Amino acid sequence: MDVLTELAKMFKERDNENNGYDNFIIGTIISPTPNPVIQIESNVIAERDDLIFVSAATYERGEKVALIPTKNNEIFLVIGKAVQY
């Protein structure tokens, strides 16, 4: 399944559901690929099997990334780096 199809599927699953998060959330890279780990909150960690990346961009430890959670908060779509100017 391609990334756009997966994204559309995730949005459809989220229709009219409150998952406890806003539409987008910010996480911090704890461990980069190939075995990525992203900290979403102080007590929520997403690991490789919980993550789908939109692109094969290189992410460094400590970088912020934007994510979209599924309605059950089991899978997170990493849509890119989050940069604040």
N, C-alpha and C positions, 0 to 999 in steps of 0.2 A: 504494500500500500504506500503510495507516495505521501509526502509531507502535507500537501494541501488537502488531500482526502482525509488524512488523519486529523488535521486541524478542523475541517468541517464536521467530522464525526464527533470530535470533542465538544464543539459548540452546540451541536444538536443534543448531546447528552446533558448539557448544562441548561437547556431551555427550562425556564420557570423553576429552577432549583436554586436554593440558597446553600452554598457550600461552606459558608463561614469566611470566605475570602472575597475580596473585590475581584473584578474581572482580571486584573493583572496583579502579580505580586513580585517583589524584589527579593532575590536570594544572593548569597555570597558563595563563590567558588571556594570550597575547602580543599578539594583535590581535583586537579584537571584531568582531562581525558588521557588515557583510554579508560580509566576507572573513575569517572567523575562522581564527586560528592558535593551537594549544594546544601548549605544551611539556609532554611527559610525563616525560621524563628529560632529563638534560643533552644527550644526543645524539639524542633522538627528538622529532620535531616532526610534529604532525598538522595538515594544512591543510584547507581547505573541502571538498574532494572525499573526504577521509578521515573526515569527521564527520557524524553524524546527531544532531540535537537533538530531545529529547523535547518541548520547548516553545519558544515564541518569546520566552523571557525575555531581558531585556537583560543582557549580560555585559560587565563592564568590564575593561580591561587590569589585570593583576596579581591578579585574583580566582582562587580555586581552584575547580575543578569536579570532580565525580565522573564517571568514565567506565567503560564496560564494553567491553572489546575483543572482537572476533571471534576465533575460534581461530587465524586466520592473522595477526592484528594489523594488518590492512590497513584496517579500518573501526572507528571508535570511536563508541559511542552515548553522547552527553553527557546524563546523567540529571538534572543540576542542580548548583547551587552547593554547594560543600563548606565548611561553616562549623564551626569548632571553638570551643567555649565554655570 
